[in-house]
Amino acid sequence: MRHRRVEDSDYMLENFKPEETEAYRYLTTRFGQTVSKEQIVTLGQIISHLTHIELTREWKRRKATILKWFDMNFDAIKPVLDKRLKIALRSGIEV
């Protein structure tokens, strides 16, 4: 029997449906349905730096896991997105 680690992405995503989350709706409304994993990860790295919310390699591994990170931290992330997104975009991120 395999022991599950907290970082195991399948375990992290158990019963998680990104399309039903406020974070997913916000990101796709703001950046379009075709927002890529790479764009979300880049945005997550900027948000992580600004908020000091840890964003580990495991969270960045799959689109679903980075969306779950956004969802789990959305209360802290949304104000930063609303206030500082233009600064981040001027830094070179394209979303």
N, C-alpha and C positions, 0 to 999 in steps of 0.2 A: 504494500500500500504506500502510495506516495504522500509525503507530508507536504502540506501547503504552506508556502511562505506568504507573508502579508503582501510582498511585492509581486506575487504571481498574477499576471494580468488577467488570466481567466477567472481567478478567484475575485480579483478586484471588480470585475465586470458582471459578476453573478447577479442576475435579475435587473441589470441596468439597461434602460432603453433610452439612448441619447435623445431621440426625437421627441420624447415626452418631457424633457427638462426645460426649465426657464433659460438656462445658460445656452443650450443649443438653439432655442428660438431666438434669443438675443443675437447670437453670433451670425446666424443665417439671415436674420432680418437686416442686420447692420452690414454684413459683408457678402451676402448672396448665398444661394444654395450650393454653389460650387467652391466654397472656401475649402482650401486643401489642408491636409494634416500638417504640412510644412508651415503654412501660414499660421495655423492655430498654435503650433509649437513655438514659433518665433514670437507670437503675441504673448503666449504663456511665459516665455523666458523674460520678456520685458516686464510683464505684470509681476512675476515672481521677484524680480529685482526691486521693483518699486514697493511691493507690499511685504517683502521678506517672508513670503509663503514658500516653503520648500517645494521645488519641482524636480523630482528625481528622474533619472534616466528611464526608469520603469514607466513613469507617467507619460513620457514622451514617445514611447515605443509604438503605440498604435493610436489611430484617430479616436477610437472609442475611449481609450484610457485618458487621453488629454482632455476629451470632452467631459469625462467624469471628474477630473481634477477641477476643471472650470465649474462644474455643477456643485461639487462639494464646497468650494470656496467662493461661490458666486456672491454672497452677501458682502464679502470684502473686496471682490474683484470689480463688481459693477460700478461702484463710485469712481474707481480709478479709470475704468474704461470711459465713463461719461465725462470725466474732467481732464484726463491726461492723454487721451487717444491721439489727438492732433499732434502733440509733442512726439509721441512714439512714431507716428507716421512720417514726420519730418526727419526722423533719424534714419530712414531708409527702408523700413518695413513696407511691403506692398501687400495690402489685403483688400 
